[in-house]
Amino acid sequence: MKVVVLLSGGMDSVTAFHDALRAHEVVAGLSFDYGAKHHARELPMASWHCAQARIPHRIAPLGFVAEEFSSDLLKSGGDIPEGHYEEESMKRTVVPFRNGIMLAIAAGFAESRGAEGVVIAAHAGDHAIYPDCREEFLAPMAEAIRAGTYAGIRLLRPFVATDKAGIARRGAELGVDFSRTWSCYKGGEIHCGACGTCVERREAFQLAGISDPTEYASTAPLPENP
């Protein structure tokens, strides 16, 4: 199947990209620049993996989101919270209906590229905080995309029932260079090690029993799951 992969440059989407390279014909990696604090660190990772695979990479600019949406993930928002990724404070990093917006664009892009599917790396660890990563959202979204395209574009979600540790294991099986992925929402020179996404990343490698190639500013003990 010809597919387009939503590719942020994080470890989830990069693993989904390499998984899709094994299972499908990937016609493009599609990223979005919506003004997140970490885009300057994350998007080049997406470009790198596409270049290595000789797959076209496209970045869709979403300036309206950066200017008009409310989220601490955005440059226009407040400080990125620290702590466990399932804490209530992490809801401040939600960009409202982000996946709905990106999937709508991806569906049109995929059909225009002659693709038959779109791959998204939403996973079970996202469910607690991000409503547009849950299957109760993705299943009807998949039906809308199928019904709204002549090609009957399929929404493929290979990790929706998999946790982050499972993704780390799958990436290791695929030979993914995780040093060429980015998670930290703060977007500094190195991963902070303390924000929710860094905590989730550190925990995933530990649970998977896989060496973590990431340099962190802090490797303090991981916070407990609330």
N, C-alpha and C positions, 0 to 999 in steps of 0.2 A: 504494500500500500504506500502511495506517496503521501508524506506527512510534512506538516510544519510544526516545529517544536518551539513552544514558549520558553525562551532561554534568558534568564536574568543574569546568569553568571554565578549564582549560588550553587552549593553542593547538590541540592535536590534537582534543579533543572539541568545542571551539567550531567548528572548521572542519568536523568531521563533522556537527554540528548544522545549519550553514548549507547544507552539501551535501545533507543529508536534506530540508531545506525546499524545495530545488529538485526533488528526485526523488520525494518521498513526501508523505503527509499526516502531519505530526508531531503526535501527540496529547498529548505531554508530554516535558519534559526531566526526567531523574531523576538526582539527586545523592545522595551518601552522606556522612554525617559520622561518621567512624570515629576521630576524635581525632588527625588529622595536624597537624603544627606549622603548616602553611600554609593550613589550611582557612579561617581568618578572612579571608585575603586572596583565596583562590581561589573559594570558594562564592558570594560576592557577584557575581563575574564571570558565573557561570552564571545567576544570577537576572536579571542585567541583560540578557543576550542573549535569555532567554525573554520578558522583559517587552517588549523591543523588537519581538519577533516575535509578541507576544500569544499565547504558548503557555504553558499551565500548567507551573509548576516545582514539583517536590516534592523535599524533602530527607529521606532515610531515616536516622534515627539508629541508629548501630551502636556503642552504648556498650560492649558486651562486647568488641569488638575493641580499643578504646582501653584497656580495663582488663586484658585477659588475653593479648593477642598481643605478641610480641617483635619490635620493629623500631625503628630509629633515626628513621624517618619520623614516628613517633608522639610525642606530647608526653611520654609515659612513657619514651621511649628516649634514647639518647645524642646526641652532636652529629652534625649532618649532615656527611658527608664532602665534601671539596672535591677537584677534579680532573676528569679525563675521565669521561664517563658510562659508558664500558665498562670502567673499572678494577674490579678485584676488590673494592675497598672499597665500591663502590656497592651491592653485595649487602646491605649493612647497612640499606639503605632499603627492601628488599623487605618487604611486609606479606604474610605467608604466605596463599596461596590467595585473595588479595583479589578477583581477577576472578571466580573461581568462586563466591564468596559473593555478589558484586554481581549477577552474571548470573542466579543462581538467584532472587534477589529480583525482578530486572527481568522475568524470564519470567512470574512470577505476577502482577506489576503490569501487564504488558502485556496479558496475557489478560483480566485484570479490567477493563481499559480498552477492550476490544474491538479491540486492536491485533493486527497479524499479524506484526510484526517488532520486533527490538531491534537498535539500532545501537551498536557499540562501536568506538572509535577506536584500538585497538591497532595499532601500526605496526612496520615492520621494525627501526627503531632500538632498540626495546624488547627485541628478541629476545635480545641478549647477556646481559642481567642478569635479566630478569623471565620466569620459565618460564610463567606464566599469560597471557603475551601472544603466545606462539608458536602457529603454526598447528597444531602437533602436539597442543596442548591445546585450541585453539578449535574445531577440526573435530569432535572427539568431543563437546565441550560443546554444539556446535550440534545434533548429532544427538540428544543427550539432551534438550535443550530442545524440539526438534520432537516427539520421541516422548512426552515427558512432559506435553504440553499438548493439549487438545482442538482448539485452533485451529491446531496445528502451527506454533507460533511459529518464525519464521526468525531466525537470528543473522546479521546483516549486518555485515561487517567490511571496509569499503571501502578501508582504508589498510594492510591487513596485509602487503602486498608493497611498500609505499611508505615511503621514508625521510622524516625530518623536513623536509628541504629541499623534498621534493615536496609535503608538507602545507602548508608556507609558500607555495609557488607556487599551490596550489589555493585556499588561503584568500585570496590576493591576487586571484585570478580572481573569487572570489565577493564581493569587497569586504568581507571580514572586518576589523573594527577590532581589530587585534592589541594595541593599547594597553589594550583591555578583556579581556585574558587574563592569567593568572598561571602562572608556572612554578616560581619559586624555592621549594625545599623548606624553606628556613630561615624563610620567612614574616615577614620584616621589613617595614619601611616601604616599601623599594624592593627590587628584585631585587639579590641580592648580587653576581652576575656570576661567581662562582667555584665554586659547588657544581655537581654533575653536571648537574642539570636546567638551570641557567643556561648552562653551557657548551654543552649541546646546543641550547638556544634561540639563543644567539649564533651558533653554527656554522651552524645551519639558515638563518638570514637571510643570512649571508654567502654560503653555497653557492648559495642561491636567487637571489642578486643583488637582494634586496629590502631596502628601507630598514627598519631595525629601530627601532620607536617606543619601545622599552623604556628606562627609566632604570636604569642599573646602578651599584652602589657601586664596582665594579672593572671596568675594561675592559683588564686586563692581557692579554698575548698568550695565546691559547688553548693549553691543553696538548695534547701529541701523543696520538694514539690509541695505546693500549698494544698 
